[in-house]
Amino acid sequence: MITKASLEDIPALTILINSAYRGESSKKGWTTEAHLLEGKRTDEQEMTQIFLDPKNTILKFTENNTIIGSVLLVEKENRLYLGMLTVSPELQNSGIGKKLLAEAENHAKSLGLSSIIMTVISVREELIAWYKRHGYVDTGKREAFPESGIHITVSEEPLEFIYLEKRL
């Protein structure tokens, strides 16, 4: 079941997102960034800030009262920014990501927005291909990957974001 997440979900969401993107647990899934980045993907403070901004919505996918997937949606002018699409590593490739993507598109349409945009790390070829199979196209726009105390690069190759977009 996909519903809107709330502040009470922050601890579970933080654990889920970090488990899917970084560290040993993420290596069980195909969307890991552990070979590219160390540190946490997010923390409860960042998640709280996300929830406090009225332009942001986090959708959660729950099964048996457990959050097993989520996605961040941000209203940006006439587009919806999609970020942190997350599925529990053990459950990846089961259609949950596709369902969250479809619900994000429904959310964008309900707001009268014309497209969804996202950034993906350029070397994540398998993930980029997955989004392209779901109708997203490379806009050609690139942005340097932000260095910070949270996102510690361990990749040998330079990282940058590519922008993908799907018109609705």
C-alpha angles and dihedrals in degrees: 000000000000117000138153113278122230138203089271088064095059098098093049093043092050092052092046095048094047092046092053099045108032143029133019096311091059091060089073088071132056096236097066122138093191092111090054106035141026129203127047125320091217142343136215092262092056091044091052090052090050092053093047093059109086091210089065129082127179117200118202130203110213132188122178089355091302123117106233100164141020144171134198116226121191126187108228113176106292095346138069118231113215119203144160095023099186136184124176106264093237091054101045115126091034098104098260093116091050090052092049090049091052091049090050088055090050089050091051092049092048088056091049093245120156102215149001121238131189142169123232127184105259097233092055091095096159091052093046089051090051092054091046089054086057094054103271119135132201107253092199091240116130133188131188114257109251116246114214144143089269099045106053111180117223095165119114092215122067114261127223136164121247119202119233124188138187120195114217 
